[in-house]
């Protein structure tokens, strides 16, 4: 049954223009073509990336974090209360007021104690600053090296300058060693991101990130199988051109280098908008959507490939809105650039109140207080 399904799925009329097929991609006369079985190489590469990442985060990212002054926030741990733990995991992490009242009756704690417990418990589950920094530094390193390697492999290729060259002789396009490794490394990296998504920092666009990783893996795999490799290399280069800037801005943000973070983010926003909202739709998608039908009649693979590109473009628009919103807030109000997708720690209001109460008590013992300082010598405060 699986064999029949595979034969039906890989029908030549679905993936190739009329008159062309898999026989045209058989190696001959010293010319080598992409094969679907080559994609299995990406799995061991993904595992190698996962191992390298663990080594990199411990030996490079952690010392770098210390050098840049990344400081961990001291978090108060919630005491272990079985009934509240059960409610936290099985029902909700954010109980309503009525639920809090019900939990008060079950546990005998006050509403403030219940609310404080849930705040602390939610903070415990949030990733630490060091974890965020290490993840950002790993992605920064890969994206930067991938962009440099991709640019080096394409700088002498004619389709980088004349996009029509993507389709000259399609699908009988010889595979180059640089293209092979560029594809396998990119596919292996995105596969590793999909494998580690459960342990990575989860942001508000978590679902969009999953869709992006899956669409990217499908796009890379499909373009390899049907020899859309020239278009695929351009797409990967465009995506790598801005990602390393975002990750470097995150690194400086976690380190508390506000000005560096802000200005790098503005550069990233400009590069992202130019590459993802101008170059990608009007340069790449135009030549994959409009030009091919002037050479071949449309076929299923043509619609499938461009459909995946449109999914990516929708995600680009979604992220561009978030980026522009942050950039406008910074440029107009001079606010700190902050990732709206991040899940931030909650302030433990009860602890602040307890600290204020302690200050007041301390002030009564040592004399009158003003703005938290003991008043001496006719209202002249002594620090």
C-alpha positions as CSV (number, residue, x, y, z in Angstrom):
1,X,0.0,0.0,0.0
2,X,2.8,2.4,0.9
3,X,4.5,1.6,-2.5
4,X,1.3,2.4,-4.4
5,X,0.9,5.6,-2.4
6,X,4.4,6.6,-3.1
7,X,4.1,5.9,-6.8
8,X,0.9,7.9,-7.0
9,X,2.4,10.9,-5.0
10,X,5.5,11.1,-7.2
11,X,3.7,10.9,-10.6
12,X,5.7,12.8,-13.2
13,X,2.6,14.7,-14.3
14,X,2.3,16.2,-10.9
15,X,5.8,17.5,-10.4
16,X,7.2,18.1,-13.9
17,X,6.1,20.1,-16.9
18,X,4.6,18.1,-19.8
19,X,7.1,16.0,-21.6
20,X,9.7,15.9,-18.7
21,X,10.1,13.4,-15.9
22,X,12.4,11.6,-13.5
23,X,14.4,10.0,-16.4
24,X,15.7,13.5,-17.2
25,X,17.4,13.6,-13.8
26,X,19.3,10.4,-14.1
27,X,23.1,10.9,-13.8
28,X,24.9,10.7,-17.1
29,X,27.9,11.9,-19.0
30,X,29.5,13.1,-15.7
31,X,26.5,15.3,-14.9
32,X,25.0,14.8,-11.4
33,X,21.5,15.7,-10.4
34,X,19.7,16.0,-7.1
35,X,18.0,12.8,-5.8
36,X,15.2,12.5,-3.2
37,X,17.2,9.9,-1.2
38,X,19.9,12.5,-0.6
39,X,17.6,14.2,1.9
40,X,18.2,11.5,4.4
41,X,21.7,13.0,4.9
42,X,19.9,15.9,6.7
43,X,18.9,13.7,9.6
44,X,22.4,12.9,10.9
45,X,23.4,16.5,10.2
46,X,20.5,17.6,12.4
47,X,21.7,15.3,15.2
48,X,25.2,16.7,14.8
49,X,23.8,20.2,15.1
50,X,22.0,19.3,18.3
51,X,25.3,18.0,19.8
52,X,27.3,21.0,18.6
53,X,24.7,23.3,20.0
54,X,25.1,21.8,23.5
55,X,28.9,22.1,23.3
56,X,28.7,25.6,21.9
57,X,26.3,26.8,24.6
58,X,28.4,25.5,27.4
59,X,31.9,26.4,26.1
60,X,31.2,29.6,24.1
61,X,27.8,31.1,24.9
62,X,28.0,30.9,28.7
63,X,31.5,32.5,29.0
64,X,30.3,35.2,26.5
65,X,27.2,35.9,28.6
66,X,29.4,36.4,31.6
67,X,31.7,38.7,29.6
68,X,28.8,40.8,28.4
69,X,27.3,41.0,31.9
70,X,24.2,38.9,31.5
71,X,22.7,38.7,35.0
72,X,20.2,36.2,36.2
73,X,17.0,37.4,37.9
74,X,16.7,35.9,41.4
75,X,13.3,34.2,41.4
76,X,11.4,33.3,44.5
77,X,10.3,29.7,44.4
78,X,6.7,28.7,45.1
79,X,6.3,26.2,48.0
80,X,5.3,22.7,47.0
81,X,1.5,22.5,47.5
82,X,0.1,19.3,45.9
83,X,-3.4,20.6,45.3
84,X,-2.2,23.8,43.7
85,X,0.4,22.0,41.6
86,X,-2.4,19.7,40.3
87,X,-4.6,22.6,39.5
88,X,-1.7,24.4,37.8
89,X,-0.9,21.5,35.4
90,X,-4.4,20.0,34.8
91,X,-6.6,23.1,34.8
92,X,-4.9,26.4,34.1
93,X,-1.9,28.4,35.0
94,X,-4.0,31.6,35.3
95,X,-7.0,31.0,37.6
96,X,-9.9,33.4,37.6
97,X,-11.1,35.2,40.7
98,X,-13.8,32.6,41.3
99,X,-11.3,29.8,40.9
100,X,-9.0,31.5,43.4
101,X,-11.9,31.7,45.9
102,X,-12.6,28.0,45.5
103,X,-8.9,27.2,46.0
104,X,-8.9,29.3,49.2
105,X,-11.6,27.0,50.6
106,X,-9.7,23.9,49.6
107,X,-6.3,24.9,50.9
108,X,-7.1,27.3,53.7
109,X,-4.8,30.0,52.2
110,X,-5.9,33.6,51.6
111,X,-6.5,35.0,48.1
112,X,-3.3,37.0,48.2
113,X,-1.3,33.8,49.1
114,X,-3.0,31.9,46.3
115,X,-2.3,34.6,43.7
116,X,1.3,35.0,44.9
117,X,1.8,31.2,44.6
118,X,0.6,31.2,41.0
119,X,2.7,34.2,40.1
120,X,5.8,32.6,41.5
121,X,5.0,29.2,39.9
122,X,4.5,30.8,36.5
123,X,7.9,32.6,36.9
124,X,9.6,29.3,37.7
125,X,8.5,27.9,34.3
126,X,9.7,30.9,32.4
127,X,13.2,30.5,30.7
128,X,16.1,32.2,32.4
129,X,17.9,35.1,30.9
130,X,21.0,32.9,30.4
131,X,19.0,30.3,28.5
132,X,17.6,33.0,26.2
133,X,21.1,34.4,25.6
134,X,22.6,31.1,24.8
135,X,19.8,30.2,22.4
136,X,20.2,33.6,20.6
137,X,24.0,33.3,20.4
138,X,23.7,29.9,18.8
139,X,21.3,31.1,16.2
140,X,23.3,34.2,15.6
141,X,26.4,32.1,14.9
142,X,24.6,29.8,12.5
143,X,22.7,32.5,10.6
144,X,25.8,34.6,10.2
145,X,28.0,31.7,8.9
146,X,25.1,30.5,6.7
147,X,24.7,33.9,5.1
148,X,28.4,34.2,4.5
149,X,28.6,30.7,3.1
150,X,25.5,31.2,0.9
151,X,26.8,34.5,-0.5
152,X,30.2,32.9,-1.3
153,X,28.5,30.0,-3.1
154,X,26.3,32.3,-5.2
155,X,28.4,35.3,-5.8
156,X,29.7,33.8,-9.1
157,X,26.4,32.3,-10.2
158,X,24.5,34.1,-13.0
159,X,21.0,33.5,-11.4
160,X,22.0,35.8,-8.5
161,X,22.1,38.7,-10.9
162,X,19.7,37.6,-13.6
163,X,16.7,35.7,-12.1
164,X,15.7,34.3,-15.5
165,X,18.7,32.0,-15.3
166,X,16.9,30.0,-12.6
167,X,14.9,28.4,-15.3
168,X,17.4,28.0,-18.1
169,X,17.4,24.3,-19.0
170,X,15.0,23.4,-16.2
171,X,14.7,20.7,-14.8
172,X,17.9,19.4,-16.3
173,X,20.2,21.5,-14.0
174,X,23.5,20.0,-12.9
175,X,24.0,19.8,-9.1
176,X,27.1,21.6,-7.8
177,X,28.9,20.5,-4.6
178,X,28.4,24.0,-3.1
179,X,24.6,23.7,-3.7
180,X,24.6,20.2,-2.2
181,X,26.2,21.2,1.1
182,X,24.3,24.5,1.3
183,X,21.0,22.6,1.0
184,X,21.9,19.7,3.4
185,X,23.3,22.1,6.1
186,X,20.2,24.4,5.9
187,X,17.8,21.4,6.0
188,X,19.7,19.8,8.8
189,X,19.6,23.1,10.9
190,X,15.9,23.7,10.5
191,X,15.3,20.0,11.3
192,X,17.3,20.4,14.5
193,X,15.1,23.5,15.4
194,X,12.0,21.3,14.9
195,X,13.5,18.6,17.1
196,X,14.4,21.0,19.9
197,X,11.3,23.2,19.8
198,X,9.9,21.6,22.9
199,X,12.9,22.7,25.0
200,X,13.6,26.0,23.3
201,X,12.2,29.4,24.6
202,X,8.5,29.5,23.8
203,X,7.2,32.9,22.6
204,X,3.8,34.2,21.8
205,X,4.3,33.4,18.1
206,X,5.1,29.7,18.9
207,X,2.5,28.3,16.5
208,X,3.7,30.7,13.7
209,X,7.3,29.5,14.4
210,X,6.2,25.8,14.0
211,X,4.4,26.7,10.7
212,X,7.5,28.5,9.5
213,X,9.9,25.6,10.3
214,X,7.6,23.0,8.7
215,X,7.0,25.2,5.6
216,X,10.8,25.8,5.3
217,X,11.6,22.1,5.6
218,X,8.9,21.2,3.0
219,X,10.1,24.0,0.7
220,X,13.7,22.9,0.9
221,X,12.9,19.2,0.5
222,X,10.5,19.7,-2.4
223,X,12.7,22.2,-4.3
224,X,15.5,19.6,-4.0
225,X,13.5,16.7,-5.3
226,X,12.2,18.4,-8.4
227,X,15.4,20.4,-9.0
228,X,14.2,23.9,-8.1
229,X,17.6,24.3,-6.5
230,X,18.6,27.6,-8.1
231,X,15.4,29.2,-6.7
232,X,15.9,27.5,-3.4
233,X,19.4,28.9,-2.9
234,X,18.2,32.4,-3.5
235,X,15.3,32.0,-1.1
236,X,17.7,30.7,1.7
237,X,20.1,33.6,1.1
238,X,17.3,36.1,1.4
239,X,16.1,34.6,4.7
240,X,19.6,34.4,6.2
241,X,20.4,38.0,5.3
242,X,18.5,39.5,8.3
243,X,18.1,36.7,10.9
244,X,21.6,37.1,12.4
245,X,20.9,40.8,13.0
246,X,17.8,40.0,15.1
247,X,19.7,37.4,17.1
248,X,22.5,39.8,17.9
249,X,20.0,42.5,19.0
250,X,18.5,39.9,21.4
251,X,21.9,39.1,22.8
252,X,22.6,42.8,23.6
253,X,19.1,43.1,25.0
254,X,19.7,40.3,27.4
255,X,23.0,41.8,28.3
256,X,21.4,45.1,29.1
257,X,23.3,47.0,26.4
258,X,20.3,49.1,25.5
259,X,21.7,51.4,22.9
260,X,23.5,48.6,21.0
261,X,20.3,46.6,21.0
262,X,18.2,49.5,19.8
263,X,20.3,50.5,16.9
264,X,21.0,46.9,15.7
265,X,17.3,46.3,15.8
266,X,16.6,49.3,13.6
267,X,19.1,48.0,11.1
268,X,17.5,44.6,11.3
269,X,14.0,46.1,10.7
270,X,15.3,47.9,7.6
271,X,17.0,44.8,6.2
272,X,14.0,42.6,7.1
273,X,11.5,44.9,5.3
274,X,13.7,45.3,2.2
275,X,14.5,41.6,1.9
276,X,11.2,40.0,3.0
277,X,8.6,42.5,1.8
278,X,10.3,43.8,-1.4
279,X,13.0,41.4,-2.7
280,X,11.2,38.2,-1.7
281,X,7.8,38.9,-3.3
282,X,8.8,41.2,-6.2
283,X,12.1,39.6,-7.1
284,X,11.8,35.8,-6.2
285,X,8.1,35.1,-6.1
286,X,7.6,37.1,-9.3
287,X,10.1,34.9,-11.2
288,X,8.7,31.7,-9.7
289,X,5.0,32.6,-10.3
290,X,4.9,34.7,-13.5
291,X,7.9,33.7,-15.6
292,X,7.8,29.9,-15.6
293,X,4.3,29.8,-17.3
294,X,5.8,31.6,-20.2
295,X,8.0,28.5,-20.7
296,X,5.9,25.6,-19.6
297,X,2.1,25.2,-19.0
298,X,1.2,25.3,-15.2
299,X,1.4,21.9,-13.4
300,X,0.7,20.8,-9.8
301,X,4.3,21.2,-8.6
302,X,4.3,24.8,-9.9
303,X,1.2,25.6,-7.7
304,X,2.6,23.6,-4.7
305,X,6.0,25.4,-4.7
306,X,4.4,28.9,-5.0
307,X,1.8,28.0,-2.4
308,X,4.6,27.3,0.1
309,X,6.2,30.6,-0.8
310,X,3.0,32.4,-0.2
311,X,2.7,30.8,3.3
312,X,6.2,32.2,4.0
313,X,5.2,35.6,2.7
314,X,2.1,35.7,5.0
315,X,4.4,34.9,8.0
316,X,6.7,37.7,6.8
317,X,3.9,40.2,6.8
318,X,2.8,39.0,10.3
319,X,6.3,39.5,11.7
320,X,6.8,42.8,9.8
321,X,3.8,44.2,11.6
322,X,5.4,43.3,15.0
323,X,8.7,44.7,14.0
324,X,7.3,48.0,12.7
325,X,5.3,48.4,15.8
326,X,8.4,48.0,18.0
327,X,10.5,50.3,15.7
328,X,7.8,53.1,15.7
329,X,7.6,52.9,19.5
330,X,11.3,53.3,19.8
331,X,11.7,56.1,17.2
332,X,8.7,58.2,18.4
333,X,8.9,57.7,22.2
334,X,12.5,56.6,22.6
335,X,11.4,53.5,24.4
336,X,13.5,50.5,24.9
337,X,13.3,48.0,22.1
338,X,11.6,44.9,23.6
339,X,10.4,41.7,22.0
340,X,6.6,41.7,22.2
341,X,6.6,37.9,21.7
342,X,8.6,37.3,24.9
343,X,7.0,36.0,28.1
344,X,8.1,38.4,30.8
345,X,8.4,37.7,34.5
346,X,5.6,38.9,36.7
347,X,6.2,41.3,39.6
348,X,5.4,39.8,42.9
349,X,3.3,42.6,44.3
350,X,2.9,41.0,47.7
351,X,6.7,40.9,48.2
352,X,7.0,44.5,47.3
353,X,4.3,45.3,49.8
354,X,6.1,43.3,52.4
355,X,9.3,45.2,51.7
356,X,7.5,48.5,52.0
357,X,6.1,47.4,55.3
358,X,9.6,46.5,56.5
359,X,10.9,49.9,55.4
360,X,8.1,51.6,57.3
361,X,8.9,49.6,60.4
362,X,12.5,50.4,60.1
363,X,11.7,54.1,59.7
364,X,9.6,54.1,62.9
365,X,12.5,52.6,64.8
366,X,15.0,55.2,63.4
367,X,12.8,58.2,63.1
368,X,10.5,59.7,60.5
369,X,10.9,58.7,56.8
370,X,10.8,60.6,53.6
371,X,11.0,58.8,50.2
372,X,12.5,55.8,52.0
373,X,15.4,57.7,53.7
374,X,15.6,58.7,57.3
375,X,15.2,62.4,57.9
376,X,17.9,64.2,59.7
377,X,18.7,67.8,60.7
378,X,15.6,69.6,59.7
379,X,14.6,67.6,56.6
380,X,18.1,67.2,55.3
381,X,18.2,63.5,54.4
382,X,21.3,61.4,55.0
383,X,21.8,58.6,52.5
